[in-house]
Amino acid sequence: MKKYATIKNRDILVILTLILFSTFYLPLLFAQSPIPEGAIEWFGKGRIYDMQYSPDGTRLAVATSLGIWIYDATTYQPLHFLKKHEYLVERIVFSPDGGLLASEERFDIHLWDVNTGKHKYKLDHRGGIKHFDFSADGQTLVTLGRGSPFISTILYHVDSGAEKQVKDMHMNDIDFIQAHHTTFDRNNNILATGELDNTIYLWDLVEGVRKKTLRRQKGYLNCLAFSPDGKTLASGGEGEFIRGEDGNFRRDNGVFHVWDAVKGKRKHRFSGEDMFDIWSVAFSPDGNLLAGGDQFGQIHLVDPNTGKYIKKLEGHSKEIVAISFSADMRTFASGSKDGTLRIWEVVSGKNKQTFEGFFDKVIGFDVSADSKTILMGGSGPTCLWDVASGKREKTFTESSYAAGNIAFIPGGKFILPSTNAKFLYDRNTVERAAHFLGIGSSAASVGFSPDGKKIVTGNDDGTVLLFDVERRNYKGQVTLAAHQGRVVSLAYSPDGKTIVSASADKTIKLWDANTMTKQKVFSGDMDALTDMALRPDGKTIAAVDNTATIYLWDIETSTEKKFRIAHGAGVISVAFNSDGQRLAVGGVDGAVTILDAETGVSQQRFTGHQAQVKVVGFAADGKVLASMSDDGIFFLWDVVATQ
């Protein structure tokens, strides 16, 4: 069973059908989008990194790990999907007239025509990009980067992309490296940077000097935002550690501050029992309203002028990573790690519209035996989706920090391991059917006997736990001190007599499934294992360890052989196809490679993910390969067409 998800081969072709017909997959508008070569389709819209309304309020742009989505802000219909980036898009900025959009990709900046969706050009920036924005007149693109040995402000002509001016900044390397958060006042050419020591600096990019220093209380800074006129600055983050009446220290609640950017003094401080770590802040277009999104999905609206707390909006279940107000101030948008983008009415506080599918690290995935329900989870909440309608049936908010090893069990139940316990749910009633003790350690892997009557979990502390599905509590469960490190993968042999466990302690062990006594141990010159796969005939084990090497052992003879990926990048996931003749591996570089399982010869290679590939799996007929990554994207690859 996979470390991060259970993807049954018989289900992957079903998933393909879902992608073509479900309402939460990509609309037909994007059928001609530049998806990676060899990909049939994809599931998910990518993890949200930034989000902005256009200045006229007619467009909403969402930057994700997959690309940029442009929506009509009135009808909420998708207009364009922008994809020229090789890496994820972390930040986007509209030009003052809303006709252009600039996006950041590592060392490059892309410019787009918002109305047509066409790519205008790419700027190869000299040095890492710390910040970029348009000038107030929209004629210049202002960038701040590191061009050794100086920190430089580089200006570009927006029309041509030609370099216009370079001005060195009197900012030392320490200031530059520690500037984790930045925001720009384009009216006054002032850059605000938030440092690791919780200090905020204001820099004049014209003069190239530091103008003011704003001292915060202790605690981490997560976000910064200037008001539209540049006279006010908002900062949000975590509270400081304070000593309670009992003499013990505890961290205070989340907090955000409002600063007078002209005088360099703090105006207001917002905090409270119901306010958690602030992850994003945004001003309304008139500067009279300030929104802060916190760690648990709450949005706090305050008056930055009077310091009055106005209201709290609830709907998200995870961190709010981006907030943006519409031009008419009737609505604002919020993007969260819970996979949703929501539109809110400012006056009523009602959730007007919800976009789903912006998944954050979808690492747990399974399809029910009757193909009617999808079970999906990861770093966000675990959800049940209806196949026919494409709608979310149930969200398990209690599982926000659950491991990704969720799976359906034969008989209509599914397991949902969380931090210190394992809960078995009845799929139809969505009620707990059983509760298993976690022995103080998080589950890292899970497996089932072929008849579905036994569950085995591998844990972070190296223990393996065996449960009887029919029991409704943890009494009678078997706990085995199996490994000295995290148990990353488990599998039952086809006859159900043997359990195979792989661990970060660099060993793979075989156990008698009835007595839980050790039968064999495989080890060698390898690093901490990250995944393991058992050949369908139960005769061969394949394992990977975050290097370019794949290890295979013949179970009967205990002989070992090694394959090495030609491109040299580390691989962290592995799977056999149904006849055991081919191996698929997922790399830390986002690539998926298919090898001949006997010779190790590379047959195919697919690229498209923007983060490490945590799960790979073949369809039953071997014609389709599925891959899932930390970028929140699930790809289906056409194995036959690209051979």
PyMOL commands that set and color helices and strands:
alter all, ss='L'
color gray80, all
select helices_A, chain A and resi 9-21+28-30+173-178+397-399
alter helices_A, ss='H'
color red, helices_A
select strands_A, chain A and resi 39-43+48-53+59-64+68-72+78-82+92-94+100-105+108-113+119-124+129-134+140-147+150-157+163-169+181-185+190-194+199-204+209-215+221-226+232-237+241-243+249-251+255-260+265-271+278-283+290-294+299-302+309-313+320-325+331-336+340-345+351-356+362-367+373-378+382-386+392-396+407-409+413-417+421-426+432-437+443-448+454-459+463-468+478-481+487-492+498-503+507-512+518-523+531-534+540-544+549-554+560-564+571-576+582-587+592-596+602-606+613-618+624-629+634-638
alter strands_A, ss='S'
color yellow, strands_A
deselect
rebuild
show_as cartoon
